[in-house]
Amino acid sequence: MAQIRLNIDERFPLDKVLKKFKRLCDAYGIVQEYRARSEYKKPSVVKKEKLENAQKRRRKTEGRSKKFTSKL
């Protein structure tokens, strides 16, 4: 597991420290890992969700590519 360390000074504003911490957590994928481990999913459910997400991405990219292709 990744370990996040923030070296900050007392003069550094708290809101900037929190933003930096959140960015680091997103970069390391800590929030996604937590959500994935929060509940058990059967392998069949994981596979089904993966396929659905792939289809959704495919439809999305097809829609984008149709906008930019010219009709001959």
MARDODO-544062 format. One record per residue (C-alpha): residue number from 1; residue in three letters; x, y, z. Coordinates in Angstrom, 3 decimals. Layout:
BEGIN
node num NUM, residu ala, u X, v Y, w Z
...
END
This chain:
BEGIN
node num 1, residu met, u 0.000, v 0.000, w 0.000
node num 2, residu ala, u 1.238, v 3.465, w -0.851
node num 3, residu gln, u 2.158, v 5.843, w 1.894
node num 4, residu ile, u 1.373, v 9.517, w 1.410
node num 5, residu arg, u 3.470, v 12.121, w 3.128
node num 6, residu leu, u 2.915, v 15.855, w 3.026
node num 7, residu asn, u 5.684, v 18.127, w 4.159
node num 8, residu ile, u 3.970, v 21.368, w 5.043
node num 9, residu asp, u 4.833, v 24.494, w 6.917
node num 10, residu glu, u 2.696, v 26.166, w 9.586
node num 11, residu arg, u 2.222, v 29.132, w 7.281
node num 12, residu phe, u 0.688, v 26.957, w 4.551
node num 13, residu pro, u -3.116, v 27.454, w 4.314
node num 14, residu leu, u -5.239, v 24.510, w 5.378
node num 15, residu asp, u -7.448, v 24.494, w 2.270
node num 16, residu lys, u -4.397, v 24.145, w 0.006
node num 17, residu val, u -3.077, v 21.279, w 2.132
node num 18, residu leu, u -6.407, v 19.460, w 1.833
node num 19, residu lys, u -6.491, v 19.978, w -1.936
node num 20, residu lys, u -2.961, v 18.640, w -2.252
node num 21, residu phe, u -3.836, v 15.618, w -0.102
node num 22, residu lys, u -6.926, v 14.854, w -2.193
node num 23, residu arg, u -4.916, v 15.123, w -5.417
node num 24, residu leu, u -2.320, v 12.701, w -4.066
node num 25, residu cys, u -5.032, v 10.257, w -2.990
node num 26, residu asp, u -6.530, v 10.385, w -6.481
node num 27, residu ala, u -3.111, v 9.917, w -8.080
node num 28, residu tyr, u -2.395, v 6.817, w -6.009
node num 29, residu gly, u -5.937, v 5.456, w -6.491
node num 30, residu ile, u -6.621, v 5.132, w -2.785
node num 31, residu val, u -10.290, v 6.103, w -2.993
node num 32, residu gln, u -10.997, v 3.643, w -5.809
node num 33, residu glu, u -9.209, v 0.885, w -3.924
node num 34, residu tyr, u -11.249, v 1.626, w -0.800
node num 35, residu arg, u -14.522, v 1.499, w -2.710
node num 36, residu ala, u -13.538, v -1.739, w -4.435
node num 37, residu arg, u -12.711, v -3.400, w -1.117
node num 38, residu ser, u -15.675, v -2.036, w 0.808
node num 39, residu glu, u -17.959, v -4.853, w -0.292
node num 40, residu tyr, u -17.440, v -8.250, w -1.861
node num 41, residu lys, u -18.671, v -8.788, w -5.403
node num 42, residu lys, u -18.970, v -12.185, w -6.986
node num 43, residu pro, u -16.632, v -12.751, w -9.930
node num 44, residu ser, u -19.620, v -13.061, w -12.280
node num 45, residu val, u -20.881, v -9.629, w -11.206
node num 46, residu val, u -17.432, v -8.091, w -11.660
node num 47, residu lys, u -17.187, v -9.601, w -15.148
node num 48, residu lys, u -20.663, v -8.349, w -16.078
node num 49, residu glu, u -19.873, v -4.810, w -14.892
node num 50, residu lys, u -16.596, v -4.869, w -16.791
node num 51, residu leu, u -18.348, v -5.870, w -20.018
node num 52, residu glu, u -21.036, v -3.211, w -19.553
node num 53, residu asn, u -18.412, v -0.521, w -18.979
node num 54, residu ala, u -16.523, v -1.614, w -22.096
node num 55, residu gln, u -19.697, v -1.421, w -24.183
node num 56, residu lys, u -20.461, v 2.009, w -22.773
node num 57, residu arg, u -16.960, v 3.246, w -23.661
node num 58, residu arg, u -17.276, v 1.759, w -27.150
node num 59, residu arg, u -20.611, v 3.489, w -27.765
node num 60, residu lys, u -19.186, v 6.745, w -26.501
node num 61, residu thr, u -16.156, v 6.644, w -28.821
node num 62, residu glu, u -18.329, v 5.591, w -31.777
node num 63, residu gly, u -20.536, v 8.613, w -31.183
node num 64, residu arg, u -17.511, v 10.879, w -31.154
node num 65, residu ser, u -16.018, v 9.379, w -34.293
node num 66, residu lys, u -19.314, v 9.754, w -36.201
node num 67, residu lys, u -19.243, v 13.487, w -35.582
node num 68, residu phe, u -15.892, v 13.905, w -37.273
node num 69, residu thr, u -16.254, v 11.598, w -40.262
node num 70, residu ser, u -17.353, v 13.244, w -43.462
node num 71, residu lys, u -20.036, v 11.801, w -45.668
node num 72, residu leu, u -18.813, v 11.053, w -49.177
END
